[in-house]
Amino acid sequence: MDLFFLQIIVIFISGIIWERIDAQYGRDRATQQWDILRRTFVFGLVAYLVTFALLWCVNLQFEGWAFKLFDFKKDGTFLDAVAFKQIAAASIVALVCAIFWLYATNYKWLTAFLQRIGATKRFGDEDVWEYMFNSGRAEVEYVHVRDFDKKLAYAGWVEVWSDSEKQRELVLRDVIVYDFEGKTLIETARVYLARKADNIDIEFPYRAPAITGESNDQQTGK
């Protein structure tokens, strides 16, 4: 491999770390090589910008912490000890940024902010299934799953969920299985359910406590 491109790969280790974490645990997984390269470059660039900002702030108090730009050379080695320290720092920053990025994308921080200020009513590009089970809301923790083909209903706590192009998957714990007449058939610790996207019906029986709006004085008769 050409020495120049090998050093470029080393420089963008931070981008590779961030992209792989996002691909493994994030919402969108790039499959095309060009998309992977683009995401790696963007993530790596952001990691270096954050590293530059952090080192600039530290350098205001302590001398010798300024970020040194890479002196690219086509036919030679341009990575020295200082460069490797900066690459290591950017890689650590990329790891931390990737975790915050997962929170921001999985929990829709930007969408939640835009909804709060009334800028949009959209919840995102994902379907309602992903939106509900990824929301962290109390009412999605306990569900009733109805199987109309087998005339069964599964009541339990959602432990694991996923979706794919072919089917929806749920793992319920502390499960009670009923027939459609309300008769208890079995009780089990866990049940794995896999259904096609167009063949699954879920009820959310949890109801949040009602807010009466009465003050303490009203409730005590004062």
Residue frames as a rotation matrix with the C-alpha (Angstrom) as fourth column:
MET 1
0.578 0.816 0.000 0.00
0.816 -0.578 0.000 0.00
0.000 0.000 -1.000 0.00
ASP 2
0.089 -0.504 0.859 1.19
0.405 -0.770 -0.493 3.50
0.910 0.392 0.136 -0.80
LEU 3
-0.594 -0.439 -0.675 2.81
0.779 -0.101 -0.619 5.18
0.204 -0.893 0.402 2.24
PHE 4
-0.920 0.267 0.287 0.79
-0.268 -0.963 0.035 8.36
0.286 -0.045 0.957 1.77
PHE 5
-0.021 0.989 -0.148 -2.58
-0.502 0.118 0.857 6.58
0.864 0.093 0.494 1.83
LEU 6
-0.025 -0.060 -0.998 -1.47
0.663 0.746 -0.061 4.41
0.748 -0.663 0.022 4.76
GLN 7
-0.884 -0.342 -0.318 -0.80
0.465 -0.579 -0.670 7.55
0.045 -0.740 0.671 6.78
ILE 8
-0.630 0.744 0.222 -4.18
-0.581 -0.642 0.500 9.01
0.514 0.187 0.837 5.72
ILE 9
0.164 0.680 -0.715 -5.87
0.086 0.712 0.697 5.86
0.983 -0.175 0.058 7.05
VAL 10
-0.401 -0.391 -0.829 -3.99
0.841 0.200 -0.502 6.26
0.362 -0.898 0.249 10.35
ILE 11
-0.981 0.040 0.192 -5.13
-0.088 -0.965 -0.246 9.90
0.175 -0.258 0.950 10.57
PHE 12
-0.291 0.956 0.036 -8.76
-0.802 -0.264 0.536 8.88
0.522 0.127 0.844 10.14
ILE 13
-0.768 0.014 -0.640 -8.74
0.304 0.887 -0.346 6.12
0.563 -0.461 -0.686 12.73
SER 14
-0.871 0.469 -0.149 -11.00
-0.077 -0.429 -0.900 8.40
-0.486 -0.772 0.410 14.77
GLY 15
-0.299 0.776 -0.556 -13.53
-0.950 -0.300 0.093 8.46
-0.095 0.555 0.826 11.93
ILE 16
-0.427 0.084 -0.900 -13.35
-0.319 0.918 0.237 4.69
0.846 0.388 -0.365 11.56
ILE 17
-0.946 0.064 -0.319 -14.04
0.317 0.407 -0.857 4.22
0.075 -0.911 -0.405 15.29
TRP 18
-0.642 0.731 -0.229 -17.03
-0.443 -0.598 -0.668 6.56
-0.626 -0.328 0.708 15.23
GLU 19
-0.244 0.556 -0.794 -18.47
-0.941 0.063 0.334 5.09
0.236 0.829 0.508 12.02
ARG 20
-0.628 -0.036 -0.777 -18.17
-0.059 0.998 0.002 1.49
0.776 0.047 -0.629 13.25
ILE 21
-0.921 0.330 -0.207 -19.88
0.246 0.082 -0.966 2.30
-0.302 -0.940 -0.157 16.56
ASP 22
-0.415 0.798 -0.437 -22.68
-0.707 -0.586 -0.396 4.11
-0.572 0.145 0.807 14.76
ALA 23
-0.332 0.254 -0.908 -23.02
-0.775 0.475 0.417 1.29
0.538 0.842 0.039 12.23
GLN 24
-0.793 -0.053 -0.607 -23.26
0.184 0.929 -0.321 -1.30
0.581 -0.366 -0.727 15.00
TYR 25
-0.621 0.495 -0.608 -25.59
0.739 0.112 -0.664 0.49
-0.260 -0.862 -0.435 17.41
GLY 26
-0.793 0.292 -0.534 -27.10
-0.286 -0.953 -0.098 3.42
-0.538 0.075 0.840 15.52
ARG 27
0.179 0.981 0.071 -30.30
-0.217 0.110 -0.970 3.72
-0.960 0.158 0.232 13.53
ASP 28
0.878 0.130 -0.461 -28.84
-0.458 -0.057 -0.887 3.98
-0.142 0.990 0.010 10.03
ARG 29
0.203 -0.811 0.548 -26.33
0.064 0.569 0.820 1.46
-0.977 -0.132 0.167 8.76
ALA 30
0.306 -0.184 -0.934 -24.49
-0.881 -0.428 -0.204 2.35
-0.362 0.885 -0.293 5.58
THR 31
0.576 -0.059 0.815 -24.05
0.153 0.988 -0.036 -0.56
-0.803 0.145 0.578 3.18
GLN 32
0.903 -0.258 0.343 -22.52
0.325 -0.113 -0.939 1.16
0.281 0.960 -0.018 0.17
GLN 33
0.119 -0.960 -0.253 -18.76
0.993 0.119 0.017 1.63
0.014 -0.253 0.967 0.21
TRP 34
-0.397 -0.255 0.882 -19.05
0.423 -0.903 -0.071 5.28
0.815 0.344 0.467 -0.77
ASP 35
0.564 0.684 0.464 -21.44
-0.155 -0.464 0.872 5.98
0.812 -0.563 -0.156 2.13
ILE 36
0.784 -0.348 -0.514 -19.08
0.621 0.444 0.646 4.28
0.004 -0.826 0.564 4.59
LEU 37
-0.269 -0.940 0.210 -16.14
0.939 -0.305 -0.161 6.36
0.216 0.154 0.964 3.34
ARG 38
-0.162 0.282 0.945 -18.19
0.137 -0.942 0.305 9.55
0.977 0.179 0.114 3.44
ARG 39
0.848 0.527 0.059 -19.39
-0.016 -0.085 0.996 8.91
0.530 -0.846 -0.063 6.99
THR 40
0.476 -0.756 -0.450 -15.87
0.878 0.378 0.293 7.99
-0.051 -0.535 0.844 8.10
PHE 41
-0.442 -0.658 0.609 -14.49
0.707 -0.673 -0.215 11.24
0.552 0.336 0.763 6.68
VAL 42
0.120 0.580 0.805 -17.23
-0.121 -0.797 0.592 13.40
0.985 -0.169 -0.026 8.22
PHE 43
0.934 0.234 -0.271 -17.04
0.206 0.268 0.941 11.72
0.293 -0.935 0.202 11.63
GLY 44
0.185 -0.951 -0.246 -13.24
0.982 0.185 0.025 11.94
0.022 -0.246 0.969 11.61
LEU 45
-0.400 -0.292 0.869 -13.33
0.432 -0.896 -0.102 15.61
0.808 0.334 0.485 10.64
VAL 46
0.541 0.668 0.511 -15.79
-0.210 -0.481 0.851 16.40
0.815 -0.568 -0.119 13.46
ALA 47
0.803 -0.295 -0.519 -13.61
0.592 0.504 0.630 14.48
0.076 -0.812 0.578 15.93
TYR 48
-0.254 -0.959 0.124 -10.59
0.940 -0.275 -0.199 16.59
0.225 0.066 0.972 14.95
LEU 49
-0.171 0.266 0.949 -12.59
0.076 -0.957 0.281 19.81
0.982 0.120 0.143 15.18
VAL 50
0.868 0.495 0.051 -13.71
-0.048 -0.020 0.999 18.91
0.495 -0.869 0.006 18.69
THR 51
0.486 -0.778 -0.397 -10.14
0.873 0.409 0.266 17.90
-0.045 -0.476 0.878 19.60
PHE 52
-0.375 -0.601 0.705 -8.84
0.653 -0.712 -0.259 21.20
0.658 0.364 0.660 18.21
ALA 53
0.272 0.577 0.770 -11.39
-0.186 -0.754 0.630 23.15
0.944 -0.315 -0.098 20.29
LEU 54
0.950 0.082 -0.301 -10.53
0.253 0.361 0.898 21.22
0.182 -0.929 0.322 23.47
LEU 55
0.139 -0.981 -0.139 -6.77
0.990 0.138 0.016 21.64
0.004 -0.140 0.990 23.00
TRP 56
-0.257 -0.165 0.952 -7.24
0.374 -0.926 -0.060 25.33
0.891 0.340 0.299 22.21
CYS 57
0.691 0.574 0.439 -9.10
-0.210 -0.422 0.882 25.81
0.692 -0.702 -0.171 25.50
VAL 58
0.811 -0.457 -0.365 -6.43
0.572 0.488 0.659 23.91
-0.123 -0.743 0.658 27.44
ASN 59
-0.074 -0.911 0.405 -3.69
0.936 -0.204 -0.288 25.90
0.345 0.358 0.868 25.72
LEU 60
0.361 0.266 0.894 -5.19
0.043 -0.962 0.269 29.12
0.931 -0.058 -0.359 27.09
GLN 61
0.918 0.018 0.395 -4.16
-0.390 -0.124 0.912 27.98
0.065 -0.992 -0.107 30.56
PHE 62
0.426 -0.786 0.448 -1.18
0.030 0.507 0.861 25.74
-0.904 -0.353 0.239 29.84
GLU 63
0.250 -0.422 -0.871 1.40
-0.907 -0.418 -0.058 26.37
-0.340 0.804 -0.487 27.14
GLY 64
-0.711 -0.697 -0.089 2.36
-0.661 0.621 0.422 23.65
-0.239 0.359 -0.902 24.68
TRP 65
-0.463 0.623 0.630 -1.10
0.245 0.773 -0.585 22.16
-0.852 -0.116 -0.511 24.12
ALA 66
-0.026 0.457 -0.889 -1.86
-0.751 -0.595 -0.284 23.83
-0.659 0.661 0.359 20.79
PHE 67
0.604 0.319 0.731 -3.11
0.209 0.821 -0.531 21.62
-0.769 0.473 0.429 17.96
LYS 68
-0.388 -0.809 -0.442 -0.49
-0.422 -0.271 0.865 21.13
-0.820 0.522 -0.236 15.27
LEU 69
0.643 0.643 -0.417 -1.77
-0.640 0.152 -0.753 20.74
-0.421 0.751 0.509 11.72
PHE 70
0.443 -0.450 0.776 -0.51
0.397 0.874 0.280 17.76
-0.804 0.184 0.565 9.77
ASP 71
0.040 -0.541 -0.840 2.23
-0.718 -0.600 0.352 18.61
-0.695 0.589 -0.412 7.27
PHE 72
0.745 0.385 0.544 1.13
0.021 0.802 -0.597 16.41
-0.666 0.457 0.590 4.38
LYS 73
-0.221 -0.825 -0.520 3.89
-0.800 -0.152 0.580 15.12
-0.558 0.544 -0.627 2.10
LYS 74
0.665 0.547 -0.509 3.20
-0.747 0.495 -0.444 13.01
0.009 0.675 0.737 -0.94
ASP 75
0.565 -0.551 -0.615 6.53
-0.004 0.743 -0.669 11.19
0.825 0.380 0.417 -1.00
GLY 76
-0.597 -0.799 0.078 7.54
-0.115 -0.010 -0.993 10.85
0.794 -0.602 -0.086 2.62
THR 77
-0.176 0.463 -0.868 6.56
0.897 0.438 0.052 10.33
0.405 -0.770 -0.493 6.22
PHE 78
-0.416 0.077 0.906 4.72
-0.109 -0.993 0.034 13.26
0.903 -0.084 0.422 7.76
LEU 79
0.755 0.656 -0.003 3.43
-0.114 0.136 0.984 11.63
0.646 -0.742 0.178 10.95
ASP 80
-0.422 -0.900 0.109 5.67
-0.215 -0.018 -0.976 12.28
0.881 -0.436 -0.186 13.93
ALA 81
-0.760 0.067 -0.646 5.30
0.591 0.485 -0.645 11.71
0.270 -0.872 -0.408 17.68
VAL 82
-0.835 0.473 -0.280 3.17
-0.236 -0.769 -0.594 14.84
-0.497 -0.430 0.754 18.10
ALA 83
-0.457 0.673 -0.582 0.90
-0.810 -0.044 0.585 13.76
0.368 0.739 0.565 15.27
PHE 84
-0.482 0.251 -0.840 0.38
0.187 0.966 0.181 10.33
0.856 -0.070 -0.512 16.81
LYS 85
-0.878 0.183 -0.443 -0.54
0.427 -0.121 -0.896 11.94
-0.217 -0.976 0.029 20.15
GLN 86
-0.651 0.658 -0.379 -3.12
-0.659 -0.737 -0.147 14.08
-0.376 0.155 0.914 18.38
ILE 87
-0.400 0.488 -0.776 -4.48
-0.531 0.567 0.630 11.05
0.747 0.664 0.032 16.53
ALA 88
-0.691 0.115 -0.714 -4.79
0.538 0.742 -0.401 9.19
0.483 -0.661 -0.575 19.85
ALA 89
-0.854 0.379 -0.357 -6.55
0.052 -0.619 -0.783 12.18
-0.518 -0.688 0.509 21.42
ALA 90
-0.510 0.674 -0.534 -8.93
-0.860 -0.382 0.339 12.47
0.025 0.632 0.775 18.44
SER 91
-0.536 0.288 -0.794 -9.69
-0.077 0.920 0.385 8.73
0.841 0.267 -0.471 18.70
ILE 92
-0.793 0.251 -0.555 -10.69
0.605 0.226 -0.763 9.11
-0.066 -0.941 -0.331 22.36
VAL 93
-0.706 0.545 -0.452 -12.79
-0.414 -0.836 -0.361 12.14
-0.575 -0.067 0.816 21.45
ALA 94
-0.544 0.491 -0.680 -14.41
-0.682 0.213 0.700 10.14
0.489 0.845 0.219 18.64
LEU 95
-0.703 0.266 -0.659 -15.35
0.434 0.895 -0.102 7.36
0.563 -0.358 -0.745 21.09
VAL 96
-0.718 0.436 -0.542 -17.02
0.408 -0.367 -0.836 9.84
-0.563 -0.822 0.086 23.44
CYS 97
-0.623 0.476 -0.621 -18.70
-0.680 -0.722 0.129 11.71
-0.387 0.502 0.774 20.58
ALA 98
-0.717 0.349 -0.603 -19.99
-0.260 0.670 0.696 8.43
0.647 0.656 -0.390 19.13
ILE 99
-0.700 0.471 -0.536 -21.75
0.712 0.507 -0.485 7.65
0.044 -0.722 -0.691 22.42
PHE 100
-0.542 0.502 -0.674 -23.36
0.005 -0.800 -0.600 11.11
-0.840 -0.329 0.431 22.52
TRP 101
-0.716 0.239 -0.656 -24.27
-0.698 -0.220 0.682 10.71
0.018 0.946 0.324 18.85
LEU 102
-0.785 0.437 -0.439 -26.07
0.310 0.891 0.331 7.44
0.536 0.124 -0.835 19.61
TYR 103
-0.534 0.601 -0.595 -28.09
0.646 -0.164 -0.745 9.16
-0.545 -0.782 -0.301 22.33
ALA 104
-0.565 0.278 -0.777 -28.89
-0.377 -0.925 -0.057 12.09
-0.734 0.261 0.627 20.03
THR 105
-0.698 0.266 -0.665 -30.01
-0.649 0.156 0.745 9.90
0.302 0.951 0.063 17.12
ASN 106
-0.757 0.402 -0.516 -31.71
0.403 0.908 0.117 7.06
0.515 -0.119 -0.849 19.00
TYR 107
-0.342 0.634 -0.694 -33.63
0.849 -0.108 -0.517 9.37
-0.402 -0.766 -0.501 21.31
LYS 108
0.042 0.436 0.899 -34.28
0.872 -0.455 0.180 12.05
0.488 0.776 -0.400 18.70
TRP 109
-0.245 -0.197 -0.949 -32.90
0.794 -0.602 -0.080 14.98
-0.556 -0.774 0.304 20.67
LEU 110
-0.979 -0.149 -0.140 -33.11
0.043 -0.820 0.570 17.36
-0.200 0.552 0.809 17.73
THR 111
-0.527 0.849 0.037 -36.63
0.283 0.135 0.950 16.24
0.801 0.511 -0.311 16.83
ALA 112
0.058 0.536 -0.842 -37.72
0.986 0.099 0.131 16.57
0.153 -0.838 -0.523 20.46
PHE 113
-0.578 -0.341 -0.741 -36.31
0.506 -0.862 0.001 20.09
-0.640 -0.375 0.671 20.60
LEU 114
-0.974 0.223 0.038 -38.04
-0.089 -0.535 0.840 21.11
0.207 0.815 0.541 17.36
GLN 115
-0.224 0.936 -0.272 -41.31
0.587 0.352 0.729 19.63
0.778 0.004 -0.628 18.61
ARG 116
-0.134 0.132 -0.982 -40.97
0.964 -0.210 -0.160 21.47
-0.228 -0.969 -0.099 21.93
ILE 117
-0.701 -0.164 -0.694 -40.59
0.121 -0.986 0.111 24.84
-0.702 -0.006 0.712 20.22
GLY 118
0.274 0.962 0.000 -43.43
0.083 -0.024 -0.996 24.01
-0.958 0.273 -0.086 17.82
ALA 119
-0.301 -0.475 -0.827 -41.27
-0.754 -0.413 0.512 23.94
-0.584 0.777 -0.234 14.70
THR 120
-0.548 0.120 -0.828 -42.49
-0.616 0.611 0.496 20.48
0.566 0.782 -0.261 13.59
LYS 121
0.310 0.678 0.666 -44.90
-0.909 0.417 -0.002 17.69
-0.279 -0.605 0.746 14.47
ARG 122
0.546 -0.206 -0.812 -42.93
-0.398 0.789 -0.468 14.99
0.737 0.579 0.349 12.71
PHE 123
0.823 -0.291 0.488 -41.24
-0.391 0.333 0.858 12.38
-0.413 -0.897 0.160 14.90
GLY 124
-0.222 -0.975 0.033 -38.65
-0.555 0.154 0.817 11.36
-0.802 0.163 -0.575 12.31
ASP 125
-0.204 0.042 -0.978 -38.12
-0.961 0.181 0.208 9.10
0.186 0.983 0.003 9.33
GLU 126
-0.983 -0.177 -0.054 -38.47
-0.163 0.967 -0.195 5.78
0.087 -0.183 -0.979 11.15
ASP 127
-0.276 0.936 -0.219 -41.80
0.060 0.245 0.968 3.97
0.959 0.254 -0.124 11.39
VAL 128
0.332 0.524 0.784 -44.07
-0.711 -0.407 0.573 4.13
0.620 -0.748 0.238 14.43
TRP 129
0.856 -0.067 -0.512 -42.84
0.275 0.899 0.341 0.73
0.438 -0.433 0.788 15.69
GLU 130
-0.089 -0.986 -0.140 -39.29
0.801 0.013 -0.599 2.01
0.592 -0.166 0.788 16.11
TYR 131
-0.344 0.018 0.939 -40.49
-0.226 -0.972 -0.064 5.37
0.911 -0.235 0.338 17.42
MET 132
0.643 0.701 0.308 -42.62
-0.482 0.059 0.874 3.81
0.595 -0.711 0.376 20.17
PHE 133
0.881 -0.253 -0.400 -40.21
0.427 0.791 0.439 1.17
0.205 -0.557 0.805 21.44
ASN 134
-0.149 -0.982 0.114 -37.24
0.835 -0.186 -0.518 3.54
0.530 0.018 0.848 21.26
SER 135
0.216 0.328 0.920 -39.03
-0.006 -0.941 0.337 6.34
0.976 -0.078 -0.202 23.10
GLY 136
-0.793 -0.540 -0.282 -38.39
0.235 0.157 -0.959 5.07
0.562 -0.827 0.002 26.64
ARG 137
-0.328 0.765 0.554 -41.98
-0.784 -0.548 0.292 5.91
0.527 -0.339 0.779 27.62
ALA 138
-0.687 0.037 0.726 -43.54
-0.596 0.542 -0.592 3.93
-0.416 -0.839 -0.350 30.49
GLU 139
0.281 0.952 0.118 -46.54
-0.694 0.287 -0.660 2.79
-0.663 0.104 0.741 28.47
VAL 140
0.493 -0.132 -0.860 -44.43
-0.743 0.450 -0.495 0.77
0.452 0.883 0.123 26.02
GLU 141
-0.545 -0.766 0.342 -42.82
-0.829 0.429 -0.359 -1.34
0.128 -0.478 -0.869 28.75
TYR 142
-0.659 0.413 0.629 -45.85
-0.019 0.826 -0.563 -3.62
-0.752 -0.383 -0.537 29.27
VAL 143
-0.563 0.385 -0.731 -47.80
-0.826 -0.270 0.494 -4.88
-0.007 0.883 0.470 26.25
HIS 144
0.113 0.609 0.785 -50.49
-0.137 0.793 -0.594 -7.25
-0.984 -0.041 0.173 25.05
VAL 145
-0.695 -0.364 -0.620 -49.62
-0.670 0.016 0.742 -8.93
-0.260 0.931 -0.255 21.75
ARG 146
0.250 0.881 0.401 -52.57
-0.471 0.473 -0.745 -10.51
-0.846 -0.003 0.533 19.94
ASP 147
-0.898 -0.436 -0.058 -52.14
-0.302 0.516 0.802 -13.38
-0.320 0.737 -0.595 17.52
PHE 148
-0.050 0.979 -0.196 -55.38
-0.869 -0.139 -0.474 -13.49
-0.492 0.146 0.858 15.53
ASP 149
-0.085 -0.035 -0.996 -54.32
-0.752 0.657 0.041 -16.58
0.653 0.753 -0.082 13.56
LYS 150
-0.656 -0.255 -0.711 -53.73
0.179 0.862 -0.474 -18.70
0.734 -0.438 -0.520 16.67
LYS 151
0.417 0.878 0.234 -56.36
0.013 -0.264 0.964 -16.89
0.909 -0.399 -0.122 18.77
LEU 152
0.239 -0.450 -0.860 -53.80
0.953 0.280 0.119 -16.18
0.187 -0.848 0.495 21.49
ALA 153
0.750 -0.085 0.656 -52.83
-0.124 -0.992 0.014 -13.10
0.649 -0.092 -0.755 23.48
TYR 154
0.067 -0.828 -0.556 -49.42
0.851 0.338 -0.402 -12.62
0.521 -0.446 0.727 25.11
ALA 155
0.870 0.202 0.450 -49.19
-0.057 -0.865 0.499 -10.24
0.489 -0.460 -0.741 28.09
GLY 156
0.508 -0.753 -0.418 -45.71
0.855 0.383 0.350 -9.35
-0.104 -0.535 0.838 29.33
TRP 157
0.646 -0.403 -0.648 -42.90
-0.075 -0.879 0.472 -6.87
-0.760 -0.256 -0.598 29.79
VAL 158
0.942 -0.336 0.009 -40.84
0.010 0.001 -1.000 -5.91
0.336 0.942 0.005 26.74
GLU 159
0.614 -0.789 -0.022 -37.25
0.240 0.159 0.958 -7.02
-0.752 -0.593 0.287 27.32
VAL 160
-0.615 -0.786 -0.069 -35.80
0.098 -0.163 0.982 -6.92
-0.783 0.597 0.177 23.80
TRP 161
0.617 0.780 0.105 -37.18
0.214 -0.038 -0.976 -5.68
-0.757 0.625 -0.190 20.50
SER 162
-0.619 -0.750 -0.235 -35.90
-0.045 -0.265 0.963 -5.34
-0.784 0.606 0.130 16.97
ASP 163
0.639 0.769 -0.030 -37.13
-0.109 0.052 -0.993 -4.99
-0.761 0.638 0.117 13.45
SER 164
-0.600 -0.770 0.216 -35.81
0.112 0.186 0.976 -6.04
-0.792 0.610 -0.025 10.09
GLU 165
-0.711 0.304 -0.634 -36.96
-0.701 -0.383 0.602 -5.92
-0.060 0.872 0.485 6.51
LYS 166
-0.652 0.414 -0.635 -38.77
-0.072 0.800 0.596 -9.26
0.755 0.434 -0.492 6.91
GLN 167
0.217 0.748 -0.627 -40.22
0.583 0.416 0.698 -9.31
0.783 -0.517 -0.346 10.44
ARG 168
0.183 -0.069 0.981 -40.71
-0.698 -0.712 0.080 -7.67
0.693 -0.699 -0.178 13.81
GLU 169
-0.120 -0.311 -0.943 -39.19
0.406 0.851 -0.333 -9.38
0.906 -0.422 0.024 16.83
LEU 170
0.259 0.226 0.939 -40.09
-0.754 -0.560 0.343 -9.14
0.604 -0.797 0.026 20.53
VAL 171
-0.470 -0.291 -0.833 -38.84
0.375 0.789 -0.487 -10.89
0.799 -0.542 -0.261 23.64
LEU 172
0.265 0.656 0.707 -41.33
-0.552 -0.498 0.669 -10.63
0.790 -0.568 0.230 26.50
ARG 173
-0.800 -0.495 -0.338 -40.61
0.018 0.544 -0.839 -11.59
0.599 -0.678 -0.426 30.12
ASP 174
-0.858 0.510 0.062 -43.01
-0.011 0.102 -0.995 -12.68
-0.514 -0.854 -0.082 32.89
VAL 175
-0.756 0.495 -0.429 -45.48
-0.581 -0.204 0.788 -13.68
0.302 0.845 0.442 30.20
ILE 176
-0.445 0.731 0.518 -49.05
-0.073 0.546 -0.834 -14.86
-0.893 -0.409 -0.190 30.61
VAL 177
-0.967 0.126 -0.222 -50.65
-0.209 0.107 0.972 -16.45
0.146 0.986 -0.077 27.55
TYR 178
-0.367 0.920 0.138 -54.44
-0.291 0.027 -0.956 -16.20
-0.884 -0.391 0.258 27.21
ASP 179
-0.600 0.357 0.716 -56.95
0.796 0.352 0.492 -17.39
-0.076 0.865 -0.496 24.68
PHE 180
-0.807 0.261 0.530 -59.39
0.045 -0.867 0.496 -14.88
0.589 0.424 0.688 23.23
GLU 181
0.301 0.937 -0.177 -61.96
0.275 0.092 0.957 -15.84
0.913 -0.337 -0.230 25.84
GLY 182
0.333 -0.258 0.907 -59.66
-0.727 -0.683 0.073 -14.66
0.600 -0.684 -0.415 28.63
LYS 183
0.999 0.024 0.040 -58.65
-0.043 0.803 0.595 -18.11
-0.018 -0.596 0.803 29.87
THR 184
0.292 -0.953 0.082 -55.07
-0.909 -0.251 0.332 -18.41
-0.296 -0.171 -0.940 31.13
LEU 185
0.873 -0.020 -0.487 -53.21
-0.252 0.837 -0.486 -21.10
0.417 0.547 0.726 29.19
ILE 186
0.387 -0.809 -0.442 -49.61
0.848 0.500 -0.174 -20.87
0.362 -0.307 0.880 30.37
GLU 187
0.957 -0.288 0.020 -47.27
-0.271 -0.874 0.403 -18.65
-0.098 -0.392 -0.915 32.34
THR 188
0.588 -0.800 0.117 -43.60
0.796 0.547 -0.260 -18.53
0.144 0.246 0.958 31.38
ALA 189
0.146 -0.635 -0.759 -40.49
0.594 -0.558 0.580 -16.51
-0.791 -0.535 0.296 32.10
ARG 190
-0.431 -0.359 -0.828 -39.89
-0.423 -0.730 0.537 -15.43
-0.797 0.581 0.163 28.51
VAL 191
0.416 0.526 0.742 -41.42
0.547 0.507 -0.666 -15.67
-0.726 0.683 -0.076 25.06
TYR 192
-0.713 -0.612 -0.344 -39.84
-0.005 -0.485 0.874 -14.86
-0.702 0.625 0.342 21.73
LEU 193
0.410 0.879 0.244 -42.25
0.417 0.058 -0.907 -13.57
-0.812 0.473 -0.342 19.08
ALA 194
-0.777 -0.578 -0.250 -41.48
-0.003 -0.394 0.919 -12.94
-0.629 0.715 0.304 15.43
ARG 195
0.242 0.920 0.310 -44.14
0.595 0.112 -0.796 -11.64
-0.766 0.377 -0.521 13.07
LYS 196
-0.329 -0.235 0.915 -44.31
0.906 -0.351 0.236 -10.00
0.266 0.907 0.328 9.69
ALA 197
-0.978 -0.154 -0.144 -44.60
0.190 -0.937 -0.292 -6.22
-0.090 -0.313 0.946 9.82
ASP 198
-0.585 0.811 -0.015 -48.18
-0.657 -0.463 0.594 -6.36
0.475 0.358 0.804 8.52
ASN 199
0.192 0.649 -0.736 -49.28
-0.005 0.751 0.661 -9.15
0.981 -0.123 0.148 10.88
ILE 200
-0.560 -0.366 -0.744 -48.73
0.733 0.201 -0.650 -7.90
0.387 -0.909 0.156 14.40
ASP 201
0.268 0.712 0.649 -51.17
0.036 -0.681 0.732 -6.15
0.963 -0.173 -0.209 16.75
ILE 202
-0.580 -0.552 -0.600 -49.99
0.664 0.107 -0.740 -4.72
0.473 -0.827 0.305 20.06
GLU 203
0.593 0.745 0.305 -52.01
0.306 -0.559 0.770 -3.14
0.745 -0.363 -0.560 22.85
PHE 204
-0.637 -0.757 0.142 -50.52
0.209 -0.347 -0.914 -0.85
0.742 -0.553 0.380 25.49
PRO 205
0.221 0.887 -0.406 -52.72
0.663 0.169 0.730 -1.27
0.715 -0.430 -0.550 28.58
TYR 206
-0.428 -0.446 -0.786 -50.72
0.895 -0.331 -0.299 1.04
-0.127 -0.832 0.541 30.83
ARG 207
0.469 0.573 0.672 -52.44
0.562 -0.781 0.274 4.30
0.682 0.249 -0.688 31.72
ALA 208
-0.658 -0.726 0.199 -50.59
0.353 -0.531 -0.770 7.23
0.665 -0.437 0.606 33.25
PRO 209
-0.399 0.509 -0.762 -52.06
0.862 -0.075 -0.502 8.56
-0.313 -0.857 -0.409 36.50
ALA 210
0.271 0.604 0.750 -54.66
0.776 -0.598 0.201 11.23
0.570 0.527 -0.630 35.81
ILE 211
-0.853 -0.505 -0.133 -53.79
0.504 -0.731 -0.461 14.79
0.135 -0.460 0.878 36.73
THR 212
0.037 0.975 -0.220 -56.80
0.999 -0.040 -0.010 16.33
-0.019 -0.220 -0.975 38.47
GLY 213
-0.300 -0.224 0.927 -55.40
0.425 -0.902 -0.080 19.81
0.854 0.370 0.365 38.67
GLU 214
0.793 0.606 0.056 -56.67
0.189 -0.333 0.924 20.18
0.579 -0.722 -0.378 42.23
SER 215
-0.103 -0.824 0.557 -54.43
-0.510 -0.437 -0.741 21.89
0.854 -0.360 -0.375 44.72
ASN 216
-0.711 -0.238 -0.662 -53.61
0.387 0.654 -0.650 20.45
0.587 -0.718 -0.373 48.12
ASP 217
-0.912 0.403 0.073 -55.92
-0.321 -0.593 -0.738 23.00
-0.254 -0.697 0.670 49.72
GLN 218
-0.163 0.891 -0.425 -58.81
-0.939 -0.007 0.345 21.84
0.304 0.455 0.837 47.56
GLN 219
-0.173 0.048 -0.984 -58.14
-0.112 0.991 0.068 18.19
0.979 0.122 -0.166 48.36
THR 220
-0.784 -0.177 -0.594 -58.05
0.536 0.290 -0.793 18.86
0.313 -0.941 -0.132 52.13
GLY 221
0.190 0.982 -0.010 -61.08
0.901 -0.171 0.398 21.17
0.389 -0.085 -0.917 52.03
LYS 222
-0.211 -0.330 -0.920 -59.17
0.708 -0.701 0.089 24.29
-0.674 -0.633 0.381 53.04
